[in-house]
Amino acid sequence: MNRYAVIGAGPSGLAAARALQKRGISVDGYEASHGVGGLWDISNPRSTMYESAHLISSRTTTEFTEFPMRSRVDYPGHRALRDYFDDYARHFGLTDLFRFDTRVVRLEPRDGGWDLTSSGPRGDETHWYAGVVLANGTLAEPNIPAFPGEFTGELLHTHAYKSPEQLKDRRVLLIGAGNSGCDIAVDAVHHAVSVDMSVRRGYYFVPRYLFGRPSDTLNQGRPLPARIKQAIDSRVLRAFTGDPVRFGFPKPDYRIYESHPIVNTMVLNHLGQGDLRIRPDVSRFDGASVHFRDGSADDYDLVLLATGYTLDYPFVDREHLHWRGAAPRLFLNVFPASFNGLYVMGMIEASGIGWQGRYEQAELLAAYLNAVEQDPERASRFRDRVTGSPWPDVTGGYRYLGLDRMAYYVNKDAYRGAVRNEKRILESRA
């Protein structure tokens, strides 16, 4: 029986370990931190969590179907989620599959499999595996843009932000307005002397509740065509939140859902109260001053870069993952077309796909690896489909922005439908 490695014990790594375990496939897990949870464990040195962080998708659309959360809160905080993953791992006997405080430093192909070199409590070790599942996350390597000039105050990426105490009595500029940036802006208005946000494009703001229910639970299971959903939801959002342009944001140059929406309307409240200002894109730094594209400038003590993350699989050469631009090119974001024994879990972003969507990825992978062992002909047919047929359209008809961070974005309904269909075909008899 072949043995497989899983790198990472966050949600995607746990999903992979669970799906392979259910098929009786032997697994060794590797986790650089001291326990499970990935970025949701704020004590994990690589975590991007901060004290005020909560889910931006609701509990019931996010949890693993076979293991509902004990919490009845609609949008649990990071501590409840860390406990959830610990409970999940213990319940299914996954914890003992992982080697903790053990970092993977290198993957090298050999004899149709992979030599995995790790560094941990037992020193440096190399083990051979028939395949390796990369589940080390997509939100660990900060994207740090370069700006002309030099800023003499404190310059941090939001991955280093943990507590509002870091903002106390300071003039703060946030560059970028993603979900984390908006969360931190709301923290900042209660602690900082002043708070500005520099943005280069417009955003759509989705309230957490619509009609008294978590907004992402509406219309579940009945996806509308993209253009109809965009037209309806744009009108509903305008009725509930107003026009963000009125608060100083640029007008979006794209339709709703063509980039990830902001699930935080408190930002608009604080803009309306004058607690927060929107500024244009930064043109340059000059000592304590930041100059903006419209010719204005202001002095700041702290600049926080809410500029997102880049994909990073540092332990394996890019050629083995078929990188194209900002992301590997993989069938359903999982399988390299070369079927070289590497597989990726969790390299998907989508509004509302949840951890169940990632578990369904893992189920497809487990079905394939089971076929490799038990029915090589079915496995071969799957490989032929991947290499010889057009790949499924997982955009759902949405025209996503051509940004690096959107390189692995999918529509949850189209993606999950494609994954389930491929699993059904793989397991069917010819």
C-alpha positions as CSV (number, residue, x, y, z in Angstrom):
1,M,0.0,0.0,0.0
2,N,1.4,3.4,-1.0
3,R,1.9,6.1,1.6
4,Y,1.1,9.8,1.1
5,A,2.2,12.9,2.9
6,V,-0.1,15.9,3.7
7,I,1.6,19.2,4.4
8,G,-0.3,21.5,6.7
9,A,-2.9,20.9,9.5
10,G,-5.2,23.8,8.8
11,P,-8.7,23.2,7.4
12,S,-7.5,22.0,4.0
13,G,-4.9,19.6,5.4
14,L,-7.4,18.2,7.9
15,A,-9.9,17.7,5.1
16,A,-7.3,15.9,3.0
17,A,-6.2,13.7,5.9
18,R,-9.8,12.8,6.7
19,A,-10.8,12.0,3.2
20,L,-7.7,9.8,2.7
21,Q,-8.3,8.1,6.1
22,K,-11.8,7.2,5.1
23,R,-10.5,5.4,2.1
24,G,-8.0,3.5,4.1
25,I,-5.1,5.4,2.5
26,S,-2.0,5.7,4.6
27,V,-1.1,9.3,5.6
28,D,1.7,11.1,7.3
29,G,1.0,14.7,8.1
30,Y,3.5,17.5,8.6
31,E,2.7,20.8,10.4
32,A,5.2,23.5,11.2
33,S,3.2,24.8,14.2
34,H,2.4,23.1,17.5
35,G,-1.1,22.0,16.7
36,V,-4.0,22.0,14.2
37,G,-5.9,25.0,12.9
38,G,-3.5,26.7,10.6
39,L,-4.0,30.4,10.3
40,W,-7.0,30.2,12.7
41,D,-4.6,29.5,15.6
42,I,-3.5,32.9,16.5
43,S,-0.5,31.4,18.5
44,N,0.8,29.8,15.3
45,P,3.8,31.8,14.2
46,R,2.6,31.8,10.6
47,S,-0.9,32.8,11.5
48,T,-2.4,36.0,10.0
49,M,-5.1,36.1,12.7
50,Y,-5.9,39.2,14.8
51,E,-7.8,39.5,18.0
52,S,-11.1,40.8,16.4
53,A,-11.2,38.3,13.6
54,H,-14.4,36.3,12.9
55,L,-15.7,34.3,10.0
56,I,-17.0,36.4,7.2
57,S,-19.2,33.5,5.9
58,S,-21.8,32.2,8.3
59,R,-21.3,29.0,10.4
60,T,-23.7,26.8,8.5
61,T,-22.3,27.6,5.1
62,T,-18.7,27.1,6.3
63,E,-18.6,24.1,8.6
64,F,-17.8,20.5,7.6
65,T,-21.1,18.7,6.9
66,E,-20.2,15.6,8.8
67,F,-19.1,17.6,11.9
68,P,-21.2,20.6,12.7
69,M,-19.8,23.3,15.1
70,R,-20.8,23.2,18.7
71,S,-21.1,27.0,18.6
72,R,-24.5,28.3,17.7
73,V,-23.1,31.8,16.9
74,D,-23.7,32.8,13.3
75,Y,-20.2,34.3,12.8
76,P,-17.8,32.6,15.3
77,G,-14.5,34.2,16.3
78,H,-11.0,32.7,15.7
79,R,-10.8,31.1,19.1
80,A,-14.0,29.1,18.6
81,L,-12.7,28.0,15.2
82,R,-9.4,26.9,16.6
83,D,-11.3,24.8,19.1
84,Y,-13.5,23.5,16.3
85,F,-10.6,22.2,14.3
86,D,-9.0,20.6,17.4
87,D,-12.3,18.8,18.1
88,Y,-12.6,17.7,14.5
89,A,-9.1,16.3,14.5
90,R,-9.5,14.5,17.8
91,H,-13.0,13.1,16.9
92,F,-11.7,11.5,13.7
93,G,-8.3,10.5,15.0
94,L,-6.4,12.9,12.7
95,T,-4.2,14.5,15.4
96,D,-2.0,11.4,15.7
97,L,-1.4,11.4,11.9
98,F,0.6,14.6,12.1
99,R,4.1,15.4,13.1
100,F,3.9,18.9,14.7
101,D,6.7,21.5,15.0
102,T,8.0,19.9,11.9
103,R,8.7,22.0,8.8
104,V,8.9,20.6,5.3
105,V,12.1,22.1,3.7
106,R,12.3,20.3,0.4
107,L,10.4,18.0,-2.0
108,E,12.4,16.2,-4.8
109,P,11.0,13.7,-7.3
110,R,12.5,10.2,-7.1
111,D,11.4,6.8,-8.5
112,G,7.9,7.9,-9.4
113,G,7.3,9.5,-6.0
114,W,8.8,12.2,-3.8
115,D,11.5,12.5,-1.3
116,L,10.2,14.8,1.5
117,T,12.8,16.4,3.7
118,S,11.6,17.8,7.0
119,S,13.1,19.5,10.0
120,G,11.7,19.0,13.5
121,P,12.2,17.6,17.0
122,R,13.8,14.5,15.5
123,G,16.2,16.6,13.4
124,D,16.4,16.6,9.7
125,E,14.7,13.5,8.0
126,T,13.9,12.4,4.5
127,H,11.1,10.0,3.7
128,W,9.8,8.8,0.4
129,Y,6.1,9.0,-0.5
130,A,4.1,7.9,-3.5
131,G,2.5,11.3,-3.5
132,V,2.3,14.6,-1.5
133,V,-0.7,16.8,-0.8
134,L,0.2,20.5,-0.5
135,A,-2.2,22.1,2.0
136,N,0.0,24.7,3.6
137,G,-2.5,27.5,2.9
138,T,-2.8,30.6,0.6
139,L,-2.6,33.4,3.2
140,A,0.9,33.1,4.7
141,E,3.2,35.0,2.3
142,P,2.6,38.8,2.5
143,N,2.3,40.7,-0.7
144,I,4.4,43.8,0.0
145,P,4.3,46.4,-2.8
146,A,7.1,48.8,-3.4
147,F,6.5,52.6,-3.1
148,P,8.8,55.4,-4.2
149,G,10.6,57.1,-1.4
150,E,11.1,56.1,2.2
151,F,8.6,56.1,5.2
152,T,10.3,56.9,8.5
153,G,7.4,55.8,10.7
154,E,6.4,52.2,11.3
155,L,5.5,50.2,8.1
156,L,3.8,46.8,8.7
157,H,1.9,44.3,6.6
158,T,-1.4,43.3,8.2
159,H,-0.1,39.8,8.7
160,A,1.9,41.3,11.7
161,Y,-1.2,42.9,13.1
162,K,-2.6,41.2,16.2
163,S,-4.2,43.7,18.6
164,P,-5.6,47.2,18.6
165,E,-2.9,48.1,21.2
166,Q,-0.6,48.4,18.2
167,L,-2.8,51.3,17.0
168,K,-3.2,53.2,20.2
169,D,-2.5,57.0,20.0
170,R,-1.2,56.8,16.5
171,R,-2.0,58.4,13.2
172,V,-2.8,55.3,11.0
173,L,-2.9,54.9,7.3
174,L,-4.3,51.6,5.9
175,I,-3.3,50.9,2.3
176,G,-5.9,48.5,0.8
177,A,-9.5,47.7,1.8
178,G,-10.0,44.0,1.7
179,N,-11.9,42.2,4.5
180,S,-9.0,42.2,6.9
181,G,-8.2,45.9,6.1
182,C,-11.8,46.9,6.9
183,D,-11.8,44.9,10.1
184,I,-8.6,46.6,11.2
185,A,-10.0,50.0,10.2
186,V,-13.0,49.4,12.5
187,D,-10.5,48.4,15.3
188,A,-8.5,51.5,14.7
189,V,-11.2,54.1,15.0
190,H,-11.6,53.1,18.7
191,H,-7.9,53.4,19.5
192,A,-5.9,55.5,17.0
193,V,-5.7,59.3,16.9
194,S,-6.8,59.2,13.2
195,V,-7.5,56.6,10.6
196,D,-7.3,56.9,6.8
197,M,-7.7,54.3,4.1
198,S,-5.9,54.5,0.8
199,V,-7.8,52.7,-2.0
200,R,-7.3,52.4,-5.7
201,R,-10.6,50.9,-6.7
202,G,-14.2,50.6,-5.6
203,Y,-15.8,47.8,-3.5
204,Y,-19.1,46.2,-2.9
205,F,-20.2,46.0,0.7
206,V,-22.4,43.1,1.8
207,P,-24.1,43.2,5.3
208,R,-23.8,40.1,7.5
209,Y,-27.5,40.1,7.9
210,L,-30.3,40.6,5.4
211,F,-33.9,40.2,6.3
212,G,-32.8,39.0,9.8
213,R,-30.7,36.1,8.5
214,P,-27.1,35.7,7.6
215,S,-26.9,37.1,4.1
216,D,-25.0,34.1,2.7
217,T,-27.8,31.7,3.7
218,L,-30.3,33.3,1.3
219,N,-31.0,31.5,-1.9
220,Q,-29.0,28.5,-0.9
221,G,-29.1,25.6,-3.3
222,R,-30.8,27.6,-6.0
223,P,-28.1,29.5,-7.8
224,L,-29.2,32.2,-10.2
225,P,-27.5,32.9,-13.6
226,A,-24.6,35.3,-13.0
227,R,-26.2,38.4,-14.7
228,I,-29.5,38.0,-13.0
229,K,-27.9,37.5,-9.5
230,Q,-25.7,40.5,-10.1
231,A,-28.6,42.7,-11.1
232,I,-30.8,41.6,-8.2
233,D,-28.1,41.7,-5.5
234,S,-26.8,45.1,-6.6
235,R,-30.3,46.6,-6.1
236,V,-30.7,44.8,-2.7
237,L,-27.3,46.0,-1.5
238,R,-28.0,49.6,-2.6
239,A,-31.3,49.5,-0.6
240,F,-29.6,48.2,2.5
241,T,-26.2,49.9,2.5
242,G,-26.5,52.8,0.2
243,D,-23.9,53.8,-2.4
244,P,-20.3,53.5,-1.1
245,V,-19.3,56.3,-3.5
246,R,-21.2,58.6,-1.2
247,F,-18.7,57.8,1.6
248,G,-15.7,58.5,-0.5
249,F,-15.0,55.2,-2.2
250,P,-14.3,55.2,-6.0
251,K,-17.1,53.7,-8.1
252,P,-16.3,50.1,-8.9
253,D,-15.2,49.5,-12.4
254,Y,-16.6,45.9,-12.3
255,R,-19.8,44.1,-11.5
256,I,-20.5,42.7,-8.1
257,Y,-19.0,39.2,-7.4
258,E,-16.3,39.8,-10.0
259,S,-14.0,40.4,-7.0
260,H,-14.5,39.3,-3.4
261,P,-17.0,41.6,-1.7
262,I,-16.4,43.2,1.7
263,V,-18.5,41.6,4.4
264,N,-18.3,44.6,6.7
265,T,-20.7,47.5,6.7
266,M,-19.4,49.0,9.9
267,V,-16.8,50.7,7.8
268,L,-19.5,52.7,6.1
269,N,-21.0,53.6,9.5
270,H,-17.7,55.0,10.7
271,L,-17.2,56.9,7.5
272,G,-20.6,58.4,8.0
273,Q,-19.6,59.4,11.5
274,G,-16.3,61.0,10.4
275,D,-14.2,58.5,12.3
276,L,-12.4,57.4,9.1
277,R,-11.4,59.0,5.8
278,I,-10.9,57.5,2.3
279,R,-7.8,58.7,0.5
280,P,-6.6,58.0,-3.1
281,D,-3.8,55.6,-4.1
282,V,-0.4,56.4,-2.7
283,S,2.1,58.1,-5.0
284,R,5.2,58.2,-2.7
285,F,6.6,58.3,0.8
286,D,8.6,61.2,2.1
287,G,9.8,60.8,5.7
288,A,6.7,60.8,7.9
289,S,4.6,62.1,5.0
290,V,2.6,60.1,2.6
291,H,1.7,61.7,-0.8
292,F,-1.4,60.7,-2.7
293,R,-2.3,60.6,-6.4
294,D,-4.5,63.6,-6.1
295,G,-1.7,65.8,-4.9
296,S,-2.6,65.8,-1.2
297,A,-0.4,64.6,1.6
298,D,-0.5,63.8,5.3
299,D,1.7,62.7,8.1
300,Y,1.3,59.3,9.8
301,D,3.0,57.3,12.5
302,L,2.0,53.8,11.2
303,V,1.3,52.6,7.7
304,L,-0.4,49.2,7.5
305,L,-0.3,47.3,4.2
306,A,-3.6,45.5,3.7
307,T,-2.3,44.3,0.4
308,G,-3.1,40.6,0.6
309,Y,-0.9,37.6,0.1
310,T,0.9,35.7,-2.7
311,L,0.8,31.9,-3.2
312,D,3.8,30.2,-1.9
313,Y,5.0,26.6,-2.0
314,P,8.6,27.3,-1.2
315,F,9.7,23.7,-0.7
316,V,9.2,22.5,-4.3
317,D,10.4,23.9,-7.7
318,R,7.7,25.8,-9.6
319,E,8.0,23.7,-12.7
320,H,6.5,20.7,-10.9
321,L,3.3,22.6,-10.2
322,H,3.0,24.1,-13.7
323,W,2.9,27.7,-12.5
324,R,1.3,30.2,-14.9
325,G,1.6,33.7,-13.8
326,A,0.5,34.2,-10.1
327,A,-0.7,30.6,-9.5
328,P,-0.1,26.9,-10.6
329,R,-2.3,25.7,-13.4
330,L,-4.1,22.7,-12.0
331,F,-7.2,20.7,-13.0
332,L,-9.9,21.9,-10.6
333,N,-7.1,23.6,-8.7
334,V,-5.9,20.2,-7.4
335,F,-4.2,18.0,-10.1
336,P,-1.2,18.9,-12.2
337,A,-1.9,17.7,-15.8
338,S,1.4,15.7,-15.6
339,F,0.1,13.7,-12.7
340,N,3.5,13.7,-11.1
341,G,2.3,12.8,-7.6
342,L,1.8,16.3,-6.3
343,Y,-1.7,17.5,-5.4
344,V,-2.9,20.8,-4.0
345,M,-5.7,21.3,-1.4
346,G,-7.3,24.6,-0.6
347,M,-6.0,26.6,-3.5
348,I,-9.4,28.1,-4.1
349,E,-11.1,31.3,-3.2
350,A,-14.8,31.8,-3.6
351,S,-17.6,33.6,-1.7
352,G,-19.3,31.0,0.4
353,I,-17.4,27.8,-0.6
354,G,-16.6,27.0,3.0
355,W,-14.6,24.1,4.4
356,Q,-17.1,21.6,3.0
357,G,-16.1,22.8,-0.5
358,R,-12.5,22.0,0.4
359,Y,-13.5,18.6,1.8
360,E,-15.2,17.8,-1.5
361,Q,-11.9,18.6,-3.2
362,A,-10.3,16.1,-0.9
363,E,-13.0,13.5,-1.6
364,L,-12.2,13.7,-5.3
365,L,-8.5,13.3,-4.6
366,A,-9.1,10.3,-2.3
367,A,-11.3,8.7,-4.9
368,Y,-8.5,9.0,-7.5
369,L,-5.8,7.7,-5.2
370,N,-8.1,4.8,-4.2
371,A,-8.5,4.0,-7.9
372,V,-4.7,4.1,-8.4
373,E,-4.5,1.3,-5.8
374,Q,-7.6,-0.7,-6.5
375,D,-8.6,-0.1,-10.1
376,P,-5.8,1.3,-12.3
377,E,-8.0,1.4,-15.4
378,R,-10.4,3.8,-13.8
379,A,-7.5,6.0,-12.6
380,S,-6.1,5.9,-16.2
381,R,-9.5,7.0,-17.6
382,F,-9.5,10.0,-15.2
383,R,-6.0,11.0,-16.2
384,D,-7.1,10.8,-19.9
385,R,-10.0,13.0,-19.2
386,V,-7.8,15.6,-17.6
387,T,-5.2,15.6,-20.3
388,G,-7.5,15.1,-23.3
389,S,-10.7,17.1,-22.7
390,P,-11.5,20.7,-22.1
391,W,-11.4,21.6,-18.4
392,P,-14.7,22.5,-16.7
393,D,-15.6,26.2,-16.5
394,V,-15.7,27.0,-12.8
395,T,-16.4,30.7,-13.2
396,G,-20.1,30.3,-13.1
397,G,-20.4,33.0,-15.9
398,Y,-18.6,35.7,-13.8
399,R,-15.8,37.7,-15.4
400,Y,-13.4,37.9,-12.5
401,L,-10.9,40.8,-12.3
402,G,-7.5,40.0,-13.9
403,L,-5.6,40.4,-10.6
404,D,-3.0,38.1,-9.1
405,R,-5.2,37.5,-6.1
406,M,-8.0,36.4,-8.4
407,A,-5.8,33.8,-10.2
408,Y,-7.4,30.9,-8.3
409,Y,-10.9,32.3,-7.7
410,V,-13.9,30.2,-8.6
411,N,-17.6,30.3,-8.3
412,K,-18.7,28.1,-5.5
413,D,-21.7,26.5,-7.2
414,A,-19.9,25.9,-10.5
415,Y,-16.8,24.6,-8.7
416,R,-18.5,22.2,-6.4
417,G,-20.7,21.0,-9.2
418,A,-17.7,20.2,-11.3
419,V,-15.9,18.4,-8.5
420,R,-18.9,16.3,-7.7
421,N,-19.4,15.5,-11.4
422,E,-15.7,14.4,-11.8
423,K,-16.0,12.2,-8.7
424,R,-19.2,10.6,-10.1
425,I,-17.5,9.9,-13.4
426,L,-14.4,8.6,-11.8
427,E,-16.3,6.1,-9.6
428,S,-18.7,5.0,-12.4
429,R,-18.0,1.8,-14.3
430,A,-17.1,2.2,-18.0
